[in-house]
Amino acid sequence: MHIAVIGSGYVGLVTGACFAEFGVDVTCVDVNAAKIAKLSRGETPIYEPGLEQLIQKNLQAGRLRFTTDLRSGVEPASVIFFAIGTPPKEDGSADLSFVETAAKGVARHIDSYKVVVMKSTVPVGTGKRLTELISQNLPKPARFSVVSNPEFLREGAAISDFLRPDRIVIGSNDPEATELMRELYRPLYLIETPFVITSVEGAELIKYAANAFLAMKISFINEIANLCEKVGCDVHEVARAIGMDRRIGTKFLHPGPGFGGSCFPKDTRALAAIGRQHNSATKIVDAVVEVNEHQKQAMLPKIEELVDGVSGKRIAVFGLSFKPETDDMRDAPSIDIIRGLIAAGAEIIAYDPVARMEAEKVLPKIEYAEDEYTAATNADALVFVTEWNQFRALDMERVHGLMRTPNIADLRNIYEPADMRQLGFKYVGVGR
């Protein structure tokens, strides 16, 4: 089987490389010629564990190729995946202009039955809109179907999520398209992956609902963490106990400075916008967004109190990406926190294992360190913002000796408060 993947960003690259690993012939198409040239050499423009090796392996095997030529990708393909950005507009709704441009371009090269699959996260009703656009731009009558097949990839674990997923959702109103999608995902049948077959609209909404629910768990535990600080108990004990209830579960009950990344902030705002468009209240989702914004801002007075005012103080920030194992800085809590500290007069030195290049694009006016210990040198406070594994076993005695004043704001609760205080640190966490 031949497939095309339109868009070579995070989702498109993982999708293309993993289908090639299944033995499918894959052509990834993108308008960015520099990116395509880089990918054709086996180099990835993003950091994702295992992705570059997978791309190199399948390039060498001849199952994966990259091009800017839309026609050469679409014409031989039975299935065409859209993995195109849908950035938020000012009102939070998804901007579909890139998707619509791609749909018109793809339509011009459809000359036989093809299945057009929406992998991007798009509002309910986009499938119908795509069907109209493609029909209007066909050079001659041709059969095609539009399918929704949302992705559930976690940055930092995307390869394993694709190859061993919790479920595959296929939204289709055409039995022929459904069977073609089943055949494409046949390797996952062998490992008994659950398949959910639903309508196009159902699949579109499933993606938003899943992300909003996970974001809700994060905002919920952050509110409980703030309450724990007021009443004098440890949020980890609360989270562990409620997580033992199988109806709740332990995942996403980790307090911190709020969620970020390419999905949760964008998708919660987009779901709220969909609700407004259909005159259907989304009060819980609205509250999730509000709590998350408040949580990022609530970290600033915590740091201010720790060092008795940040003006003129040198603050070392450990971790910049929105989560470990990625260089993604989109809506990362570190951005708002660092900007708030700078506005209050602090001097910032930051270290992140992989996100420095991306961070410099949004935080150009801070100092960057080559390692943790350089960052800690002469610092008045150390702020953990991203829980990279290498931060979990630092030589904290050495860190104590390097700092000007040994203060720690552990916004991810990486260390035990009693251990840090025993080493002589003034320590504050979240909900502890």
C-alpha positions as CSV (number, residue, x, y, z in Angstrom):
1,M,0.0,0.0,0.0
2,H,1.1,3.6,-0.8
3,I,0.2,6.5,1.5
4,A,1.0,10.2,1.5
5,V,1.4,12.3,4.6
6,I,0.7,16.0,4.0
7,G,2.7,18.0,6.6
8,S,6.1,17.0,8.1
9,G,5.7,18.4,11.6
10,Y,5.6,16.5,14.8
11,V,2.5,14.4,14.0
12,G,3.3,14.0,10.3
13,L,6.8,12.7,10.9
14,V,5.8,10.2,13.5
15,T,2.9,9.0,11.4
16,G,5.0,8.6,8.3
17,A,8.0,6.9,10.0
18,C,5.8,4.5,11.9
19,F,3.7,3.5,8.9
20,A,6.9,2.9,7.0
21,E,8.0,0.7,9.9
22,F,4.8,-1.3,9.3
23,G,6.1,-2.0,5.7
24,V,3.9,0.7,4.0
25,D,5.4,2.9,1.3
26,V,5.2,6.4,2.6
27,T,5.7,9.8,0.9
28,C,5.8,12.8,3.3
29,V,5.0,16.1,1.6
30,D,5.8,19.6,2.9
31,V,6.0,23.1,1.5
32,N,9.2,23.8,3.4
33,A,12.0,22.9,1.0
34,A,14.8,23.3,3.7
35,K,13.0,20.9,6.0
36,I,12.5,18.4,3.2
37,A,16.1,18.5,2.3
38,K,17.1,18.0,5.9
39,L,14.7,15.1,6.3
40,S,15.9,13.5,3.1
41,R,19.4,13.3,4.7
42,G,17.9,11.6,7.7
43,E,18.1,14.6,10.0
44,T,15.0,15.6,12.1
45,P,14.0,19.2,12.8
46,I,12.5,18.2,16.1
47,Y,13.6,16.3,19.2
48,E,11.7,13.1,19.8
49,P,13.4,10.0,21.2
50,G,13.9,7.3,18.6
51,L,12.4,9.3,15.7
52,E,15.6,10.1,13.8
53,Q,16.8,6.5,13.9
54,L,13.4,5.3,12.6
55,I,13.5,7.8,9.8
56,Q,17.0,6.8,8.8
57,K,16.2,3.1,8.9
58,N,13.2,3.5,6.6
59,L,14.9,5.9,4.3
60,Q,17.6,3.3,3.7
61,A,15.0,0.6,3.2
62,G,13.3,2.7,0.5
63,R,9.9,2.8,2.3
64,L,10.0,6.4,3.2
65,R,10.7,9.5,1.2
66,F,10.3,13.3,1.5
67,T,9.2,15.8,-1.2
68,T,7.8,19.2,-1.8
69,D,6.0,17.9,-4.9
70,L,2.3,17.3,-3.9
71,R,1.4,15.5,-7.1
72,S,4.1,12.8,-6.7
73,G,2.9,12.1,-3.2
74,V,-0.9,12.1,-3.9
75,E,-1.2,10.3,-7.2
76,P,0.1,6.8,-6.2
77,A,-1.4,7.0,-2.7
78,S,-4.5,5.0,-1.6
79,V,-4.7,6.9,1.6
80,I,-3.7,10.6,2.2
81,F,-3.1,11.7,5.7
82,F,-3.5,15.4,6.7
83,A,-1.0,16.3,9.5
84,I,-1.3,20.0,9.2
85,G,-1.1,22.7,11.9
86,T,-4.4,24.2,13.2
87,P,-3.1,27.1,15.3
88,P,-5.5,29.0,17.6
89,K,-7.1,32.3,16.5
90,E,-7.6,35.1,18.9
91,D,-10.9,33.7,20.1
92,G,-9.4,30.3,20.7
93,S,-11.0,28.6,17.7
94,A,-8.8,26.5,15.4
95,D,-7.4,28.2,12.2
96,L,-8.2,25.9,9.4
97,S,-6.7,28.0,6.6
98,F,-3.6,25.7,6.2
99,V,-5.9,22.6,6.1
100,E,-8.2,24.2,3.5
101,T,-5.3,25.2,1.3
102,A,-3.9,21.7,1.4
103,A,-7.3,20.2,0.6
104,K,-7.6,22.3,-2.5
105,G,-4.1,21.2,-3.6
106,V,-4.7,17.5,-3.0
107,A,-8.1,17.6,-4.8
108,R,-6.3,18.7,-8.0
109,H,-4.4,15.4,-8.1
110,I,-7.2,12.9,-7.2
111,D,-7.9,10.8,-10.3
112,S,-9.0,7.5,-8.6
113,Y,-10.6,6.4,-5.4
114,K,-8.7,7.7,-2.4
115,V,-9.3,8.1,1.3
116,V,-8.4,11.5,2.8
117,V,-7.7,11.1,6.5
118,M,-7.6,14.0,9.0
119,K,-4.9,13.3,11.5
120,S,-4.8,16.9,12.8
121,T,-7.0,18.0,15.6
122,V,-9.9,19.9,14.0
123,P,-13.3,21.2,15.0
124,V,-16.4,19.0,14.6
125,G,-17.7,19.6,11.1
126,T,-14.3,19.8,9.4
127,G,-14.9,16.5,7.7
128,K,-17.9,17.8,5.9
129,R,-16.1,21.0,5.0
130,L,-13.2,19.0,3.5
131,T,-15.6,16.9,1.5
132,E,-17.1,20.1,0.0
133,L,-13.7,21.7,-0.7
134,I,-12.3,18.6,-2.4
135,S,-15.5,18.1,-4.5
136,Q,-15.4,21.7,-5.6
137,N,-11.7,21.4,-6.7
138,L,-11.6,18.1,-8.5
139,P,-10.4,18.5,-12.1
140,K,-12.8,15.7,-13.1
141,P,-15.3,13.5,-11.2
142,A,-13.6,11.0,-8.9
143,R,-14.5,9.0,-5.9
144,F,-13.0,9.8,-2.5
145,S,-13.9,9.5,1.2
146,V,-13.0,11.7,4.2
147,V,-12.1,9.9,7.4
148,S,-11.2,11.2,10.9
149,N,-8.3,9.3,12.6
150,P,-7.2,11.5,15.5
151,E,-3.7,11.0,17.0
152,F,-3.1,10.4,20.7
153,L,0.7,10.8,20.7
154,R,2.5,12.0,23.8
155,E,5.6,14.1,23.1
156,G,8.6,12.2,24.4
157,A,6.8,8.8,23.9
158,A,5.3,9.2,20.5
159,I,6.9,6.2,18.8
160,S,5.7,3.7,21.4
161,D,2.3,5.4,21.5
162,F,1.9,4.9,17.7
163,L,3.3,1.3,17.7
164,R,1.5,0.2,20.9
165,P,-1.6,2.5,21.2
166,D,-4.4,2.4,23.8
167,R,-6.9,2.5,20.9
168,I,-7.3,3.4,17.3
169,V,-10.3,5.7,16.5
170,I,-11.6,5.6,13.0
171,G,-14.4,8.1,12.1
172,S,-15.9,7.1,8.8
173,N,-19.3,7.2,7.1
174,D,-18.1,4.9,4.2
175,P,-17.7,1.1,4.8
176,E,-15.1,0.9,1.9
177,A,-12.9,3.6,3.6
178,T,-13.3,1.9,7.0
179,E,-12.0,-1.4,5.6
180,L,-9.1,0.3,3.9
181,M,-8.2,1.9,7.3
182,R,-8.5,-1.4,9.0
183,E,-6.1,-2.9,6.5
184,L,-3.6,-0.1,7.0
185,Y,-3.6,-0.6,10.7
186,R,-3.6,-4.4,10.4
187,P,-0.3,-4.9,12.3
188,L,-2.1,-3.5,15.4
189,Y,-4.8,-6.1,15.2
190,L,-2.1,-8.7,15.9
191,I,-1.4,-7.1,19.3
192,E,-5.1,-6.8,20.0
193,T,-5.3,-3.1,19.9
194,P,-8.9,-1.9,20.5
195,F,-10.5,-0.2,17.5
196,V,-13.3,2.3,17.9
197,I,-15.3,2.8,14.7
198,T,-17.6,5.8,14.8
199,S,-18.9,8.7,12.7
200,V,-16.5,11.4,11.4
201,E,-18.1,13.9,13.8
202,G,-17.7,11.4,16.7
203,A,-14.0,11.0,16.0
204,E,-13.5,14.7,15.7
205,L,-15.1,15.3,19.1
206,I,-13.3,12.3,20.8
207,K,-9.9,13.9,20.4
208,Y,-11.0,17.2,22.0
209,A,-12.9,15.5,24.8
210,A,-9.9,13.2,25.6
211,N,-7.4,16.1,25.8
212,A,-9.9,18.3,27.8
213,F,-10.5,15.5,30.3
214,L,-6.7,15.0,30.9
215,A,-6.2,18.8,31.2
216,M,-9.0,18.9,33.7
217,K,-7.2,16.3,35.9
218,I,-4.1,18.5,35.9
219,S,-6.1,21.7,36.8
220,F,-8.0,19.8,39.5
221,I,-4.9,18.5,41.3
222,N,-3.3,21.9,41.0
223,E,-6.3,23.4,42.8
224,I,-6.1,20.7,45.5
225,A,-2.3,21.3,45.8
226,N,-3.0,25.0,46.5
227,L,-5.5,24.0,49.1
228,C,-3.0,21.6,50.7
229,E,-0.6,24.4,51.2
230,K,-3.3,26.4,53.0
231,V,-4.4,23.6,55.3
232,G,-1.0,22.1,56.0
233,C,-0.9,18.7,54.3
234,D,0.9,17.0,51.4
235,V,-0.8,16.9,48.0
236,H,1.2,13.7,47.1
237,E,-0.6,11.8,49.8
238,V,-3.9,13.1,48.7
239,A,-3.2,12.3,45.0
240,R,-2.0,8.8,45.8
241,A,-5.1,8.0,47.8
242,I,-7.6,9.3,45.3
243,G,-5.6,7.7,42.4
244,M,-6.1,4.3,44.0
245,D,-9.8,4.6,43.0
246,R,-9.9,2.8,39.7
247,R,-12.6,5.2,38.5
248,I,-10.1,8.1,38.9
249,G,-6.6,6.5,38.3
250,T,-3.2,7.8,39.1
251,K,-2.3,9.4,35.7
252,F,-2.2,13.2,35.4
253,L,-2.5,13.8,39.2
254,H,0.9,15.5,39.4
255,P,0.8,19.1,40.7
256,G,3.0,21.7,39.1
257,P,3.1,25.1,37.3
258,G,0.3,24.2,34.9
259,F,0.1,22.4,31.6
260,G,1.6,23.5,28.3
261,G,2.6,22.1,24.9
262,S,1.0,21.8,21.5
263,C,-2.3,20.1,22.6
264,F,-3.8,20.9,26.0
265,P,-3.8,24.7,25.9
266,K,-4.9,24.9,22.2
267,D,-7.5,22.1,22.4
268,T,-9.2,23.2,25.6
269,R,-9.6,26.7,24.1
270,A,-10.8,25.3,20.8
271,L,-13.4,23.0,22.5
272,A,-14.7,26.0,24.4
273,A,-15.0,27.9,21.1
274,I,-16.9,25.0,19.6
275,G,-19.3,25.1,22.5
276,R,-19.9,28.8,22.0
277,Q,-20.4,28.3,18.2
278,H,-23.1,25.7,19.0
279,N,-24.6,27.5,22.0
280,S,-23.6,24.7,24.3
281,A,-22.1,25.6,27.6
282,T,-18.6,24.3,28.4
283,K,-18.3,25.6,32.0
284,I,-15.9,22.9,33.1
285,V,-13.6,23.3,30.2
286,D,-13.7,27.1,30.7
287,A,-12.7,26.6,34.3
288,V,-9.8,24.3,33.3
289,V,-8.4,27.0,31.1
290,E,-8.8,29.6,33.8
291,V,-7.2,27.5,36.5
292,N,-4.2,26.7,34.3
293,E,-3.5,30.4,33.6
294,H,-3.8,31.1,37.3
295,Q,-1.5,28.3,38.3
296,K,1.4,29.6,36.1
297,Q,1.0,33.1,37.7
298,A,0.8,31.6,41.2
299,M,4.4,30.4,40.9
300,L,5.7,33.9,41.0
301,P,4.8,34.9,44.5
302,K,6.1,31.5,45.7
303,I,9.5,32.4,44.3
304,E,9.3,36.0,45.5
305,E,8.6,34.9,49.1
306,L,11.4,32.3,49.0
307,V,14.1,34.9,48.2
308,D,12.5,37.9,49.9
309,G,11.9,39.7,46.6
310,V,13.5,38.7,43.3
311,S,14.6,42.3,42.2
312,G,18.3,42.2,41.7
313,K,18.5,38.4,42.4
314,R,20.1,35.8,40.2
315,I,17.6,33.0,39.5
316,A,18.7,29.7,37.9
317,V,15.9,28.0,36.0
318,F,16.2,24.2,35.4
319,G,14.1,23.0,32.5
320,L,12.4,25.1,29.8
321,S,10.4,22.7,27.6
322,F,6.8,22.1,28.6
323,K,7.7,18.5,29.6
324,P,10.7,16.2,29.6
325,E,11.9,14.4,26.5
326,T,11.0,17.1,24.0
327,D,12.3,20.5,22.9
328,D,8.7,21.9,22.4
329,M,8.3,25.3,23.9
330,R,4.8,25.9,22.9
331,D,2.8,27.4,25.8
332,A,5.5,26.1,28.2
333,P,5.0,27.4,31.8
334,S,8.6,28.4,31.9
335,I,7.9,31.3,29.5
336,D,5.3,33.0,31.7
337,I,7.3,32.3,34.8
338,I,10.6,33.7,33.4
339,R,8.9,36.7,31.9
340,G,7.2,37.4,35.2
341,L,10.6,37.1,37.1
342,I,12.3,39.5,34.6
343,A,9.4,42.0,34.9
344,A,10.0,41.9,38.7
345,G,13.7,42.7,38.2
346,A,15.3,39.3,38.4
347,E,18.4,38.2,36.4
348,I,17.8,34.8,34.8
349,I,20.2,32.0,33.9
350,A,18.6,28.9,32.5
351,Y,19.5,25.3,31.5
352,D,17.6,22.7,29.5
353,P,19.1,19.5,28.1
354,V,17.6,19.9,24.6
355,A,15.3,22.9,24.4
356,R,17.9,25.7,24.3
357,M,17.6,26.5,20.5
358,E,13.8,26.6,20.7
359,A,13.8,28.6,24.0
360,E,16.1,31.2,22.5
361,K,13.4,32.1,20.0
362,V,10.9,33.0,22.7
363,L,13.3,34.0,25.6
364,P,16.1,35.7,23.8
365,K,17.1,38.1,26.6
366,I,18.2,35.6,29.3
367,E,21.5,33.9,29.9
368,Y,21.8,30.2,29.0
369,A,24.2,27.7,30.8
370,E,25.9,24.7,29.4
371,D,25.0,22.5,32.4
372,E,23.2,22.4,35.7
373,Y,26.2,23.3,37.9
374,T,27.2,26.3,35.8
375,A,23.6,27.5,36.1
376,A,23.6,27.1,39.9
377,T,26.9,29.0,40.4
378,N,26.2,32.3,42.3
379,A,22.5,31.9,42.0
380,D,20.2,33.2,44.7
381,A,17.5,30.6,43.9
382,L,17.2,27.5,41.9
383,V,13.8,26.9,40.2
384,F,12.9,23.5,38.8
385,V,10.3,24.0,36.1
386,T,10.6,20.8,33.9
387,E,11.2,17.4,35.5
388,W,14.0,16.0,33.3
389,N,15.3,12.7,34.7
390,Q,18.8,14.0,35.0
391,F,17.6,16.6,37.5
392,R,16.5,13.9,39.9
393,A,19.9,12.8,41.0
394,L,22.0,16.0,41.1
395,D,24.9,16.4,43.6
396,M,22.8,18.7,45.8
397,E,25.7,19.2,48.2
398,R,27.8,20.5,45.3
399,V,24.8,22.7,44.2
400,H,24.5,24.1,47.7
401,G,28.2,25.1,47.7
402,L,27.9,26.8,44.3
403,M,24.9,28.9,45.1
404,R,25.1,32.3,46.6
405,T,22.1,31.6,48.8
406,P,20.7,28.0,48.9
407,N,17.1,28.5,48.0
408,I,15.0,26.0,45.9
409,A,11.6,26.5,44.4
410,D,10.8,22.9,43.2
411,L,7.8,23.5,41.0
412,R,7.7,19.8,40.0
413,N,8.2,18.3,43.5
414,I,11.3,16.4,42.3
415,Y,13.0,16.3,45.7
416,E,11.8,15.5,49.2
417,P,11.4,18.7,51.3
418,A,13.0,17.1,54.4
419,D,16.1,16.0,52.5
420,M,16.7,19.4,51.0
421,R,16.2,21.2,54.3
422,Q,18.6,18.8,56.0
423,L,21.2,19.8,53.4
424,G,20.7,23.4,54.3
425,F,18.4,24.6,51.6
426,K,15.4,26.8,52.1
427,Y,12.9,24.8,50.1
428,V,9.4,25.3,48.7
429,G,7.4,22.9,46.5
430,V,3.8,22.8,45.2
431,G,1.1,21.6,47.5
432,R,3.6,20.3,50.2
